[in-house]
Amino acid sequence: MVATLAEAIRVTSADGAEIGCLRMGQGPPLVLVHGTGASHARWLPLLPGLAEEFTVFAMDRRGRGLSGDRPPYAIEREFEDVAAVVDSIYGPVSLLGQGYGAVCALEAVLLTRNVQRLVLYEPPLPRGLPNRPHGLEQRMRERLAVGDPEGVLVIYLREVIRMPEQEINAMRASPAWEPRLATVPTLPREVRVEDSYRFSPERFEGFTVPTLVLVGGASTPFLQEAPGAVGAAVPNVRIEALLGHQHTAIDNAPEMFVDKVIGFLQGQQATAFSAE
């Protein structure tokens, strides 16, 4: 029902790229920024709950779905994309980012004054992305060249996210698999972004936006580095562990995830760095 009420909109980013969003629901505005290997469809498990409380803007990051693209690629253009969407909305906006999209959301807050609250789900910090295995990008491009997008996606999930095989198989059997396959051409450029991007805590001096960082209690170690990195840079932060979950709590526990997001955005104050 939520999906049938969605309206497609487009915003022009700083470099002229058209960034598309699905807008749905009623209430204060909430922008959603998906991670690598995904599109706005990444948020489908959460939309029924979120759209009851917020006007949700589920954006497609550049190069997929409703959004255009413009070479050359740089992650900084994605920061500008998020800021452009936020600034196109009247009034203070809440922002939720997952994975690579959480990095884009965090950095976008430095480009706009229109964000009132920020939720980050496992941003791959402190180095932007984990060290990639040897030959990763080449193997991905080889799979793309022979028309094997599923092989590319499995390489990413297995070697970058380090997702257990049972979770990969569960994802393959889920409705999320086909939308992920459609985004595969963007994967090689995102796994190499660590060559040009480093998280710089000093850039966040004076950062005042209340921030919630969610991290899976069973996630791989490089993802569990994120709370400490953000907590050291952002003064007004709350850290919550999703016990027993990894990088796919959106799929495996959507009601719990929505409850945590709504509770924070509707008034639970992030007043100190803490870990649970």
C-alpha positions in Angstrom: 0.0 0.0 0.0 2.8 2.4 0.8 4.5 1.6 -2.6 1.3 2.4 -4.5 1.2 5.9 -2.9 4.8 6.7 -3.8 5.7 9.6 -6.0 8.9 9.8 -8.0 10.7 13.1 -7.8 14.1 14.3 -9.1 16.6 16.8 -7.8 19.6 18.3 -9.6 22.9 17.9 -7.8 25.8 20.3 -7.9 27.4 18.7 -10.9 24.2 18.5 -12.9 23.4 14.9 -12.2 19.7 14.1 -11.7 19.1 12.3 -8.4 15.8 10.5 -8.1 13.8 9.7 -5.0 10.5 8.0 -4.1 8.5 10.2 -1.8 5.8 8.6 0.4 4.1 8.9 3.7 3.1 11.8 5.9 4.8 13.7 8.6 8.2 15.3 9.1 10.7 14.7 6.3 13.2 11.7 6.5 15.7 11.1 3.7 17.0 7.5 3.3 20.5 6.9 1.7 21.2 3.2 0.8 24.5 1.5 0.8 26.6 -0.3 -1.9 25.0 -2.8 -4.2 21.5 -1.4 -3.5 18.9 1.1 -4.6 15.9 2.7 -2.9 14.4 -0.8 -2.9 16.9 -1.5 0.0 14.4 0.2 2.3 11.3 -1.8 1.3 11.2 -3.8 4.6 11.2 -0.5 6.6 8.9 1.7 4.5 5.5 0.6 5.9 6.6 1.6 9.4 8.6 4.7 8.5 5.9 6.1 6.2 3.4 6.0 9.0 5.4 8.6 10.9 7.4 10.5 8.3 7.3 11.8 4.8 10.0 9.5 3.5 12.4 10.4 0.6 14.1 7.1 -0.5 16.8 8.3 -2.8 18.6 6.3 -5.5 22.3 7.1 -5.3 23.8 8.1 -8.6 24.2 5.5 -11.3 21.1 3.4 -10.5 17.4 3.3 -10.3 15.7 6.7 -10.8 19.1 8.6 -10.7 21.4 9.6 -13.5 25.2 9.7 -13.4 28.0 12.0 -14.5 31.7 10.9 -14.9 34.2 11.1 -13.5 33.1 9.4 -10.3 34.2 10.7 -6.9 32.6 9.9 -3.6 32.5 13.7 -2.9 29.8 14.0 -5.6 27.7 11.6 -3.6 28.0 13.9 -0.5 26.7 16.7 -2.7 23.8 14.5 -4.0 22.6 13.9 -0.5 22.9 17.6 0.4 21.0 18.5 -2.7 18.1 16.2 -1.8 18.1 17.5 1.8 18.1 21.2 0.6 15.2 20.6 -1.8 13.0 19.8 1.1 11.3 22.5 3.2 12.0 22.6 6.9 14.5 20.6 9.1 15.1 17.1 7.7 16.2 13.8 9.4 18.7 11.7 7.6 19.2 7.9 7.7 22.1 6.2 5.9 23.2 2.6 5.7 26.7 1.4 4.9 28.4 3.4 2.1 25.3 5.6 2.2 25.9 6.3 5.9 29.3 7.7 5.0 27.7 9.9 2.3 25.0 11.0 4.8 27.5 11.9 7.5 29.7 14.0 5.1 26.6 15.6 3.6 25.7 17.1 6.9 28.8 19.3 6.5 27.3 20.7 3.3 23.8 21.7 4.5 22.2 23.4 7.5 18.9 21.5 7.0 19.6 18.3 8.9 18.2 18.1 12.4 19.0 14.5 13.3 21.2 11.8 11.8 21.1 8.0 12.0 24.0 6.0 10.7 23.8 2.2 10.3 27.3 0.7 10.1 29.2 3.3 8.1 32.5 1.6 7.0 34.9 3.9 8.9 37.5 5.0 9.8 39.0 4.4 6.3 35.8 4.9 4.2 35.9 1.2 3.1 37.7 -1.8 4.4 41.0 -2.8 2.8 40.0 -4.7 -0.3 41.3 -8.2 -1.0 44.0 -8.5 -3.7 42.7 -8.3 -7.2 39.1 -7.7 -6.0 38.2 -5.0 -8.6 39.8 -6.9 -11.5 37.8 -10.1 -10.6 34.6 -8.0 -10.4 35.2 -6.5 -13.8 36.1 -9.9 -15.3 32.7 -11.2 -14.1 31.0 -8.2 -15.5 32.7 -8.6 -18.9 31.3 -12.2 -19.2 27.8 -11.2 -18.1 27.8 -12.6 -14.6 26.3 -9.9 -12.4 25.5 -12.5 -9.7 29.1 -13.5 -9.5 30.1 -9.9 -9.0 27.5 -9.4 -6.2 28.6 -12.6 -4.4 32.3 -11.5 -4.6 31.3 -8.2 -2.9 29.1 -9.8 -0.2 31.7 -12.6 0.5 34.9 -10.6 0.4 34.0 -7.0 1.3 31.0 -7.3 3.7 32.3 -10.8 4.7 28.8 -12.0 4.9 28.3 -15.7 6.0 27.3 -18.1 3.2 23.9 -18.8 4.8 23.1 -15.1 4.8 24.1 -14.8 1.1 21.9 -17.7 0.3 19.0 -16.2 2.3 19.5 -12.9 0.4 19.6 -14.8 -2.9 16.2 -16.3 -2.1 14.7 -12.9 -1.1 12.9 -10.2 -3.1 16.0 -8.0 -2.4 18.2 -10.0 -4.7 17.0 -8.8 -8.1 17.2 -5.1 -7.2 20.7 -5.7 -6.0 21.7 -7.3 -9.2 20.6 -4.2 -11.1 23.1 -2.1 -9.2 26.1 -4.4 -9.9 27.8 -2.0 -12.5 28.4 0.5 -9.7 30.2 -1.9 -7.4 33.8 -1.8 -8.8 34.0 2.0 -8.4 32.8 1.9 -4.8 35.1 -0.8 -3.6 38.1 1.3 -4.8 37.0 4.5 -3.1 39.4 3.9 -0.2 42.1 5.0 -2.5 40.8 8.6 -2.4 38.7 9.0 0.7 39.8 9.0 4.4 37.5 9.9 7.3 39.0 13.0 8.9 37.7 13.6 12.5 39.0 17.1 12.6 36.5 18.2 9.9 33.7 17.5 12.4 34.8 20.0 15.0 31.7 21.9 16.0 29.4 19.3 14.6 26.1 19.7 16.6 23.6 17.4 14.9 22.3 14.7 17.3 23.5 11.4 15.9 22.6 7.7 16.4 25.0 5.1 15.3 23.6 1.5 14.9 26.0 -1.4 14.7 25.4 -5.1 14.5 26.6 -6.9 17.6 27.7 -9.8 15.3 29.1 -7.8 12.5 32.6 -8.1 11.2 35.3 -6.2 13.1 35.9 -3.5 10.4 32.2 -2.5 10.7 32.4 -2.4 14.5 35.1 0.2 14.3 32.5 2.7 13.1 31.1 3.7 16.5 34.5 4.5 18.0 35.4 6.6 14.9 32.2 8.5 14.8 32.1 8.9 18.6 35.5 10.3 18.7 34.6 12.9 16.1 31.0 13.8 16.8 30.2 15.2 20.3 26.4 14.6 20.4 26.2 10.9 19.6 24.5 7.8 20.9 25.8 4.3 20.0 23.5 1.2 20.0 24.4 -2.4 19.3 21.9 -4.6 17.5 22.7 -7.7 19.4 22.8 -10.9 17.4 22.6 -9.0 14.1 25.0 -8.3 11.3 24.8 -5.9 8.3 21.3 -7.1 7.4 19.2 -6.1 10.4 17.0 -4.1 8.0 16.0 -7.4 6.5 16.1 -9.7 9.5 14.5 -7.4 12.1 12.7 -4.6 10.4 10.3 -3.8 13.2 13.1 -3.6 15.7 15.1 -1.4 13.4 12.2 0.9 12.7 11.4 1.2 16.5 15.0 2.3 17.2 15.0 4.9 14.4 11.6 6.3 15.2 12.4 6.5 18.9 15.5 8.5 18.3 14.1 10.8 15.6 11.0 11.6 17.7 12.8 12.8 20.7 15.2 10.5 22.4 18.2 12.7 23.0 21.7 11.7 22.0 23.7 13.3 24.7 26.8 11.3 25.2 29.1 8.7 23.6 28.1 5.3 24.9 28.2 1.7 23.8 25.6 -0.9 24.7 
